[in-house]
Amino acid sequence: MVPLWMESAVPTTLTLKNIPDAVYDRLKLAAEMHRRSLNSEAIVCLESVLLPTKMMPSERIARARELRAALPDGKFRARDIDAAKREGRP
């Protein structure tokens, strides 16, 4: 699948100024994790916020069912949610 930004004949150039250090650091880290340039990562981030993929409700429900079926016992409890939240925290 070709990224949306590559579909236009002549891409537009955008210069960003005064980016907060914390935002720049997160963008740089994300770019490294995804093996992209800073520019490509910024475009992907903007696309995901400004041009989100629309998913039909039936597709969303089917995806939720797939995820639930992948759980060890087919159930997702509050303690599982709490554990998942803690995993993402330093």
C-alpha positions as CSV (number, residue, x, y, z in Angstrom):
1,M,0.0,0.0,0.0
2,V,1.4,3.4,-1.0
3,P,1.3,6.1,1.6
4,L,-1.2,8.8,0.8
5,W,1.5,11.5,0.7
6,M,3.2,9.6,-2.2
7,E,0.0,9.6,-4.3
8,S,0.0,13.3,-5.2
9,A,1.9,14.4,-8.3
10,V,3.8,17.3,-6.7
11,P,4.2,17.0,-2.9
12,T,4.0,20.2,-0.9
13,T,6.8,21.2,1.4
14,L,6.1,22.2,5.0
15,T,8.6,23.7,7.4
16,L,7.9,23.4,11.1
17,K,9.4,25.8,13.6
18,N,9.6,26.0,17.4
19,I,8.8,22.3,17.9
20,P,9.0,21.5,21.6
21,D,11.9,19.4,22.6
22,A,9.7,16.7,24.0
23,V,7.7,16.4,20.8
24,Y,10.9,16.3,18.7
25,D,12.4,13.6,20.9
26,R,9.2,11.5,20.7
27,L,9.1,11.9,16.9
28,K,12.8,11.0,16.6
29,L,12.4,7.9,18.8
30,A,9.3,6.8,16.8
31,A,11.2,7.3,13.5
32,E,14.0,5.1,14.8
33,M,11.6,2.4,16.0
34,H,9.8,2.4,12.6
35,R,13.1,2.8,10.6
36,R,11.8,5.9,8.9
37,S,13.3,9.4,8.5
38,L,12.0,12.2,10.7
39,N,10.2,13.6,7.7
40,S,8.5,10.3,6.9
41,E,7.5,9.7,10.5
42,A,6.0,13.2,10.8
43,I,3.9,12.6,7.6
44,V,2.7,9.2,9.0
45,C,1.8,10.9,12.3
46,L,-0.1,13.7,10.6
47,E,-1.9,11.3,8.3
48,S,-3.0,9.1,11.2
49,V,-4.6,12.1,13.0
50,L,-5.9,14.1,10.0
51,L,-6.9,11.3,7.7
52,P,-7.8,8.4,9.9
53,T,-8.8,5.2,8.2
54,K,-12.6,4.8,8.4
55,M,-13.7,1.4,9.6
56,M,-17.2,0.0,9.3
57,P,-18.8,-0.8,12.6
58,S,-19.0,-4.5,11.5
59,E,-15.3,-4.5,10.8
60,R,-14.5,-3.0,14.2
61,I,-16.7,-5.6,16.0
62,A,-15.1,-8.4,14.0
63,R,-11.6,-7.1,14.9
64,A,-12.6,-6.9,18.6
65,R,-13.8,-10.5,18.5
66,E,-10.6,-11.6,16.9
67,L,-8.6,-9.9,19.6
68,R,-10.7,-11.4,22.3
69,A,-10.4,-14.9,20.8
70,A,-6.6,-14.5,20.9
71,L,-6.7,-14.1,24.7
72,P,-5.6,-17.2,26.7
73,D,-9.1,-18.0,28.1
74,G,-11.1,-15.8,25.7
75,K,-11.8,-13.3,28.4
76,F,-10.5,-9.8,29.2
77,R,-10.8,-8.7,32.8
78,A,-10.2,-5.4,34.6
79,R,-6.9,-6.8,36.1
80,D,-5.8,-7.5,32.5
81,I,-6.4,-3.9,31.6
82,D,-4.5,-2.7,34.7
83,A,-1.6,-5.0,33.8
84,A,-1.5,-3.7,30.2
85,K,-1.4,-0.1,31.5
86,R,1.4,-0.8,33.9
87,E,3.5,-2.5,31.1
88,G,3.6,0.8,29.2
89,R,4.8,2.8,32.1
90,P,8.4,3.2,33.3
